[in-house]
């Protein structure tokens, strides 16, 4: 009998934890977005069929690969990130960016500061004592960030939308631009309604002379056990009169890249995910060769690989993704931008970082 009582207590505790621990976020209430073309049968959907099933026989070997010693999933030693020179970053007149690791980037253009997918915590997890750990300290902490005019969120997964980071930047951010449903998380974490703009695919919003377009991606969403597909995921077009950028968020390869390229390209810079792929989830993350194909579909000039260099969320070598992108692009002499963490990098013109800095680690 006591075993049953202990079991019930554990189950009850787990339910309370999942429902009350703030990192899991809020529950998206049914709103006007229920009429969205991307919302069907109570969930958000991709433009094309995106199977996500994994065979049961794949689970044991995958778990062994995750825990076995001697892999190259992480650097041999901690990465030493450069401390971001914030004064120089804010003083720059031409469009520029600083990569903060994984998909997080700080952009300066038209006198505005834009932060993309701000994940600056130690672990990509609802709790900081467990889950995938960061390879290094970020080049700037959330506390050190300056006033932010716009935060762009691509979707609500832990490695892109981080509770601890949002708590620290909510008081210094003017506007959060998010896909449909994600506002519920931010509001639970103390961001006010007037700070949040929710957008559907192809919706536009602006700050000053900068326009943001919420564009499609091929992925999924969810932070808990029963909220998969309950909020929308997206990519972003960022454009002004002197720069045009594309940020992919997380996405599998698909026709949306050509659609976006035809509508908004060419782009000065494409910031595209290239890591955390696996043959067992081929539809929701791109292989590196597909990253280069997406850059071509978008009609991009420079390509900056993202979604690597901070966490290991898949089973491949931590440098495999960036090296394969570079190899795929080499025959066409495409400009592949590979800044170190904390580098200040020009977006539209001038010298760009292209050294294989990761070989030091």
KOLNUBA-500051 format. One record per residue (C-alpha): x, y, z negated; residue in three letters. Coordinates in Angstrom, 1 decimal. Layout:
BEGIN
<rec <X Y Z> ala> ...
***
This chain:
BEGIN
<rec <0.0 0.0 0.0> unk> <rec <2.8 2.5 -0.9> unk> <rec <4.4 1.9 2.5> unk> <rec <1.1 3.0 4.1> unk> <rec <0.9 6.0 1.9> unk> <rec <4.5 7.0 2.8> unk> <rec <3.8 6.5 6.5> unk> <rec <0.7 8.7 6.3> unk> <rec <2.5 11.4 4.4> unk> <rec <5.3 11.4 7.0> unk> <rec <2.8 11.6 9.9> unk> <rec <0.9 14.4 8.1> unk> <rec <4.1 16.3 7.5> unk> <rec <5.1 15.9 11.1> unk> <rec <1.7 17.3 12.2> unk> <rec <2.0 20.2 9.9> unk> <rec <5.5 20.9 11.0> unk> <rec <4.6 20.9 14.7> unk> <rec <1.6 23.2 14.1> unk> <rec <3.2 25.7 11.8> unk> <rec <7.0 25.9 12.5> unk> <rec <7.3 29.2 14.4> unk> <rec <9.9 28.0 17.0> unk> <rec <7.2 25.9 18.7> unk> <rec <5.5 29.2 19.6> unk> <rec <1.8 30.0 20.0> unk> <rec <-1.1 28.4 21.8> unk> <rec <-2.0 30.1 25.1> unk> <rec <-5.7 31.1 24.8> unk> <rec <-7.8 30.8 27.9> unk> <rec <-7.7 34.1 29.6> unk> <rec <-8.3 35.7 33.0> unk> <rec <-5.6 33.6 34.4> unk> <rec <-8.0 30.6 34.4> unk> <rec <-9.0 31.8 37.9> unk> <rec <-5.4 31.6 39.1> unk> <rec <-4.9 29.4 42.2> unk> <rec <-2.0 27.8 40.3> unk> <rec <-4.3 26.7 37.4> unk> <rec <-6.3 23.5 38.1> unk> <rec <-8.1 21.1 35.7> unk> <rec <-6.8 23.0 32.6> unk> <rec <-3.1 22.9 33.6> unk> <rec <-0.7 24.9 35.8> unk> <rec <0.4 23.1 38.9> unk> <rec <3.3 23.2 41.4> unk> <rec <2.8 24.2 45.0> unk> <rec <3.6 20.6 46.1> unk> <rec <3.5 17.2 44.5> unk> <rec <6.2 17.0 41.8> unk> <rec <6.3 13.5 40.2> unk> <rec <8.1 13.5 36.9> unk> <rec <7.7 9.8 35.9> unk> <rec <10.8 8.0 34.7> unk> <rec <10.9 4.2 34.7> unk> <rec <11.1 2.5 31.3> unk> <rec <14.0 0.5 32.4> unk> <rec <16.0 3.7 32.9> unk> <rec <15.7 4.7 29.2> unk> <rec <18.2 2.3 27.5> unk> <rec <21.1 3.1 29.9> unk> <rec <20.4 6.8 29.7> unk> <rec <20.5 6.8 25.9> unk> <rec <23.8 4.9 26.0> unk> <rec <25.3 7.4 28.4> unk> <rec <24.2 10.2 26.1> unk> <rec <26.0 8.8 23.0> unk> <rec <28.9 6.9 24.4> unk> <rec <32.4 8.4 23.7> unk> <rec <34.8 9.5 26.4> unk> <rec <32.5 11.3 28.7> unk> <rec <33.1 14.7 30.3> unk> <rec <29.7 16.1 29.6> unk> <rec <31.3 18.7 27.4> unk> <rec <34.6 20.6 27.7> unk> <rec <37.7 19.0 26.1> unk> <rec <38.0 22.0 23.9> unk> <rec <35.7 25.0 23.0> unk> <rec <35.4 27.6 25.7> unk> <rec <36.7 31.0 24.7> unk> <rec <34.2 33.6 26.0> unk> <rec <35.4 37.1 26.6> unk> <rec <33.8 39.7 24.4> unk> <rec <31.5 41.8 26.6> unk> <rec <32.8 45.4 26.9> unk> <rec <29.4 47.0 26.3> unk> <rec <30.6 50.5 26.7> unk> <rec <32.0 49.8 30.2> unk> <rec <28.9 47.8 31.1> unk> <rec <26.5 50.6 30.2> unk> <rec <28.7 53.2 31.9> unk> <rec <28.7 51.5 35.3> unk> <rec <27.0 53.4 38.1> unk> <rec <26.8 50.6 40.7> unk> <rec <24.6 47.5 40.1> unk> <rec <26.4 45.0 37.9> unk> <rec <25.9 42.0 35.7> unk> <rec <27.4 40.0 32.8> unk> <rec <26.8 36.3 32.6> unk> <rec <26.1 35.2 29.0> unk> <rec <26.0 31.5 29.6> unk> <rec <23.6 28.9 31.0> unk> <rec <20.9 31.1 32.6> unk> <rec <21.1 34.1 30.4> unk> <rec <22.4 37.2 32.2> unk> <rec <22.5 41.0 31.4> unk> <rec <22.0 43.3 34.4> unk> <rec <22.6 47.0 34.7> unk> <rec <21.0 48.8 37.7> unk> <rec <19.3 52.2 38.2> unk> <rec <20.3 53.2 34.7> unk> <rec <18.2 50.3 33.2> unk> <rec <19.3 47.3 31.3> unk> <rec <17.6 44.0 32.2> unk> <rec <18.0 40.7 30.2> unk> <rec <17.1 37.4 31.8> unk> <rec <16.2 34.2 30.0> unk> <rec <17.8 35.3 26.7> unk> <rec <19.0 32.2 24.9> unk> <rec <21.9 33.1 22.6> unk> <rec <21.5 30.6 19.8> unk> <rec <23.7 27.7 18.8> unk> <rec <21.4 24.9 19.9> unk> <rec <18.8 24.5 22.7> unk> <rec <16.3 23.1 20.3> unk> <rec <13.4 24.1 18.0> unk> <rec <15.8 23.6 15.1> unk> <rec <19.4 24.8 15.0> unk> <rec <20.9 21.9 13.1> unk> <rec <20.0 19.4 15.8> unk> <rec <19.8 19.3 19.6> unk> <rec <22.3 20.3 22.4> unk> <rec <25.0 22.6 21.0> unk> <rec <26.5 25.5 22.9> unk> <rec <30.0 25.1 24.2> unk> <rec <31.2 28.5 22.9> unk> <rec <30.0 31.6 21.2> unk> <rec <28.2 33.9 23.7> unk> <rec <30.1 37.0 24.9> unk> <rec <27.7 39.1 22.9> unk> <rec <25.3 38.3 20.1> unk> <rec <21.6 39.1 20.1> unk> <rec <22.3 41.6 17.2> unk> <rec <24.9 43.4 19.3> unk> <rec <22.8 43.9 22.4> unk> <rec <21.9 47.5 23.3> unk> <rec <18.4 48.8 24.0> unk> <rec <16.8 46.6 26.7> unk> <rec <14.4 48.1 29.2> unk> <rec <13.1 44.8 30.5> unk> <rec <13.4 41.1 29.5> unk> <rec <12.5 38.6 32.2> unk> <rec <11.4 35.1 31.1> unk> <rec <11.2 32.3 33.7> unk> <rec <9.4 29.6 31.5> unk> <rec <9.1 28.5 27.9> unk> <rec <11.6 25.7 27.5> unk> <rec <14.1 26.1 24.6> unk> <rec <17.1 26.7 26.8> unk> <rec <15.4 29.7 28.4> unk> <rec <13.0 31.1 25.7> unk> <rec <14.6 31.1 22.3> unk> <rec <12.8 32.0 19.1> unk> <rec <15.8 33.3 17.2> unk> <rec <17.0 35.5 20.0> unk> <rec <13.5 37.0 20.6> unk> <rec <13.2 37.8 16.9> unk> <rec <16.4 39.8 17.1> unk> <rec <15.6 41.7 20.3> unk> <rec <11.9 42.4 20.0> unk> <rec <12.5 45.7 18.3> unk> <rec <15.0 47.0 20.9> unk> <rec <13.1 45.9 24.0> unk> <rec <10.6 48.1 25.9> unk> <rec <8.9 45.4 28.0> unk> <rec <8.8 41.6 28.3> unk> <rec <7.8 40.3 31.8> unk> <rec <6.6 36.7 31.6> unk> <rec <4.6 34.2 33.6> unk> <rec <1.0 33.5 32.6> unk> <rec <0.4 32.1 29.2> unk> <rec <3.9 32.8 27.8> unk> <rec <2.6 35.9 25.9> unk> <rec <1.2 33.6 23.2> unk> <rec <4.7 32.6 22.1> unk> <rec <6.0 36.2 22.0> unk> <rec <3.0 37.4 20.1> unk> <rec <3.4 34.7 17.5> unk> <rec <7.0 35.9 17.1> unk> <rec <6.0 39.5 16.5> unk> <rec <6.2 41.0 19.9> unk> <rec <3.3 43.4 20.4> unk> <rec <0.7 43.1 23.2> unk> <rec <1.7 46.5 24.6> unk> <rec <5.2 45.2 25.1> unk> <rec <4.2 42.2 27.3> unk> <rec <3.2 42.0 30.9> unk> <rec <2.0 38.6 32.1> unk> <rec <2.2 37.9 35.8> unk> <rec <1.0 35.2 38.2> unk> <rec <3.0 34.1 41.2> unk> <rec <3.4 36.9 43.7> unk> <rec <2.3 39.6 41.2> unk> <rec <4.5 42.7 41.0> unk> <rec <5.4 45.1 38.2> unk> <rec <7.9 48.0 37.9> unk> <rec <10.0 50.0 35.5> unk> <rec <11.2 53.2 37.0> unk> <rec <12.6 52.5 40.5> unk> <rec <13.0 48.7 39.9> unk> <rec <10.3 46.3 41.0> unk> <rec <9.9 42.7 39.6> unk> <rec <8.1 40.1 41.6> unk> <rec <7.0 36.9 39.8> unk> <rec <7.6 34.2 42.4> unk> <rec <7.1 30.4 42.6> unk> <rec <9.3 27.7 41.2> unk> <rec <9.0 23.9 41.1> unk> <rec <9.2 22.9 37.5> unk> <rec <7.0 22.5 34.4> unk> <rec <6.6 24.0 30.9> unk> <rec <6.0 23.1 27.2> unk> <rec <7.6 23.4 23.8> unk> <rec <5.7 20.7 21.8> unk> <rec <4.1 17.3 22.2> unk> <rec <0.8 18.3 23.8> unk> <rec <1.4 21.6 25.7> unk> <rec <3.1 20.4 28.9> unk> <rec <1.9 22.5 31.9> unk> <rec <-0.1 24.9 29.6> unk> <rec <2.0 28.0 30.6> unk> <rec <3.3 29.0 34.0> unk> <rec <6.9 28.8 35.2> unk> <rec <8.4 31.1 37.8> unk> <rec <11.4 32.6 39.5> unk> <rec <12.0 36.4 39.9> unk> <rec <12.8 38.9 42.6> unk> <rec <14.4 42.0 41.3> unk> <rec <14.8 44.9 43.7> unk> <rec <15.6 48.6 43.8> unk> <rec <16.7 51.0 46.5> unk> <rec <20.3 49.8 46.2> unk> <rec <20.2 46.1 45.2> unk> <rec <18.1 43.1 45.7> unk> <rec <18.5 40.0 43.5> unk> <rec <16.8 36.6 43.2> unk> <rec <16.8 34.5 40.0> unk> <rec <15.6 31.0 40.4> unk> <rec <14.8 30.0 36.8> unk> <rec <14.6 26.2 36.6> unk> <rec <13.3 24.5 39.8> unk> <rec <13.5 21.6 42.1> unk> <rec <14.2 22.2 45.7> unk> <rec <11.1 23.0 47.8> unk> <rec <9.5 25.2 50.5> unk> <rec <9.1 28.1 48.1> unk> <rec <12.7 29.2 48.7> unk> <rec <12.1 29.8 52.4> unk> <rec <8.7 31.5 51.6> unk> <rec <10.4 33.9 49.2> unk> <rec <13.3 34.5 51.6> unk> <rec <11.0 35.3 54.5> unk> <rec <8.9 37.6 52.3> unk> <rec <11.6 39.4 50.3> unk> <rec <15.0 38.5 51.7> unk> <rec <17.8 39.0 52.5> unk> <rec <19.2 39.2 49.0> unk> <rec <22.5 40.8 47.9> unk> <rec <22.8 38.1 45.2> unk> <rec <21.0 34.8 44.5> unk> <rec <21.3 33.5 41.0> unk> <rec <20.4 29.8 41.3> unk> <rec <20.3 26.9 39.0> unk> <rec <22.9 24.2 39.8> unk> <rec <23.2 22.0 36.7> unk> <rec <21.3 19.6 34.5> unk> <rec <20.2 17.4 37.4> unk> <rec <19.8 13.6 37.5> unk> <rec <18.5 11.0 39.9> unk> <rec <15.8 10.2 37.4> unk> <rec <14.3 13.7 37.6> unk> <rec <15.0 14.8 41.2> unk> <rec <12.0 17.0 41.6> unk> <rec <12.4 19.5 38.8> unk> <rec <16.1 20.3 39.0> unk> <rec <18.2 20.8 42.1> unk> <rec <21.3 18.8 43.1> unk> <rec <24.2 21.2 43.7> unk> <rec <24.0 20.7 47.5> unk> <rec <20.3 21.7 47.3> unk> <rec <21.3 24.9 45.4> unk> <rec <23.4 25.9 48.5> unk> <rec <20.5 25.0 50.8> unk> <rec <18.2 27.2 48.7> unk> <rec <20.6 30.1 49.0> unk> <rec <20.5 29.7 52.8> unk> <rec <16.7 29.6 52.7> unk> <rec <16.6 32.8 50.7> unk> <rec <19.0 34.5 53.2> unk> <rec <21.4 35.4 50.4> unk> <rec <24.8 37.0 50.7> unk> <rec <26.5 36.1 47.4> unk> <rec <25.5 33.1 45.4> unk> <rec <26.0 32.8 41.6> unk> <rec <25.5 29.3 40.2> unk> <rec <23.6 29.2 36.9> unk> <rec <22.3 26.7 34.4> unk> <rec <25.7 25.4 33.5> unk> <rec <28.7 26.3 31.3> unk> <rec <26.9 26.5 28.0> unk> <rec <24.9 23.3 27.2> unk> <rec <24.9 19.7 28.3> unk> <rec <21.3 18.7 29.0> unk> <rec <22.0 16.0 31.5> unk> <rec <24.5 13.2 32.0> unk> <rec <26.8 14.6 34.7> unk> <rec <30.2 16.2 34.0> unk> <rec <29.9 19.7 32.7> unk> <rec <31.9 21.0 35.8> unk> <rec <30.5 18.7 38.4> unk> <rec <27.7 21.1 39.3> unk> <rec <29.7 24.2 40.0> unk> <rec <32.4 22.4 41.9> unk> <rec <29.9 20.6 44.2> unk> <rec <28.2 24.0 45.0> unk> <rec <31.5 25.4 45.9> unk> <rec <32.3 22.4 48.1> unk> <rec <28.9 22.6 49.9> unk> <rec <29.4 26.3 50.6> unk> <rec <33.0 26.2 51.7> unk> <rec <32.5 25.4 55.4> unk> <rec <30.3 28.5 55.8> unk> <rec <32.7 30.8 53.8> unk> <rec <29.8 31.9 51.6> unk> <rec <30.7 34.1 48.7> unk> <rec <30.4 32.0 45.6> unk> <rec <30.6 34.2 42.4> unk> <rec <32.0 32.4 39.4> unk> <rec <32.5 34.9 36.6> unk> <rec <33.8 33.9 33.2> unk> <rec <31.5 34.4 30.3> unk> <rec <31.6 38.1 29.5> unk> <rec <33.0 39.3 32.8> unk> <rec <31.4 42.5 34.2> unk> <rec <30.7 41.7 37.9> unk> <rec <29.6 43.9 40.8> unk> <rec <26.4 42.7 42.4> unk> <rec <26.3 44.3 45.9> unk> <rec <29.9 45.1 46.9> unk> <rec <33.5 45.1 45.8> unk> <rec <35.7 42.3 44.5> unk> <rec <33.9 39.4 42.9> unk> <rec <35.2 36.7 40.6> unk> <rec <35.9 33.4 42.3> unk> <rec <38.6 31.6 40.3> unk> <rec <38.0 28.1 38.9> unk> <rec <38.4 29.2 35.3> unk> <rec <36.8 26.1 34.0> unk> <rec <39.8 24.0 34.8> unk> <rec <41.5 25.5 31.7> unk> <rec <39.1 23.4 29.6> unk> 
***
